[in-house]
Amino acid sequence: MAFTLKQLSALEAAIGSGELSIEYDGKKVTYRNMADLTKAYEMVKNQLMASGALVAPAMSNRGPATLTVFSRD
């Protein structure tokens, strides 16, 4: 099955809110417990990374790296 970023976002939102049900593309899935939900999240994330649809965040020795650019217009 090909997973989507919508599915990953729905799983991430459910984990963050403590809900066990997710909805995406008109479908609703309810997990038995948080452990099953987090397993599903990891499986979807790993599949998306393997397919190239999701890229691992860049890491530095201080944690995730970000770049902010400011300009004066």
C-alpha positions, -999 to 999 in steps of 0.1 A, spaced: 0 0 0 13 34 -9 11 58 21 6 95 18 18 126 37 -19 132 47 -19 99 65 14 107 83 1 142 93 -31 127 106 -12 101 127 11 129 140 -18 151 150 -35 122 168 -3 114 187 0 150 197 -36 153 209 -38 119 225 -67 108 202 -68 72 190 -89 79 159 -76 95 127 -94 107 95 -80 112 61 -94 111 26 -129 104 40 -117 73 59 -117 69 97 -94 45 116 -94 39 153 -64 23 170 -67 2 202 -40 21 221 -13 47 217 13 20 211 -5 8 180 -9 44 168 28 51 172 37 18 155 15 29 125 32 63 125 67 48 124 56 24 96 41 51 75 71 74 81 96 47 72 77 38 40 76 75 29 113 79 36 121 47 17 100 59 -13 117 93 -13 84 112 -5 98 122 29 133 134 36 150 129 70 157 163 87 192 176 86 210 171 120 238 191 134 257 185 167 232 209 183 200 191 171 179 198 140 193 225 118 173 253 103 181 284 82 164 317 84 170 344 59 159 380 64 160 408 38 153 445 38 130 453 9 
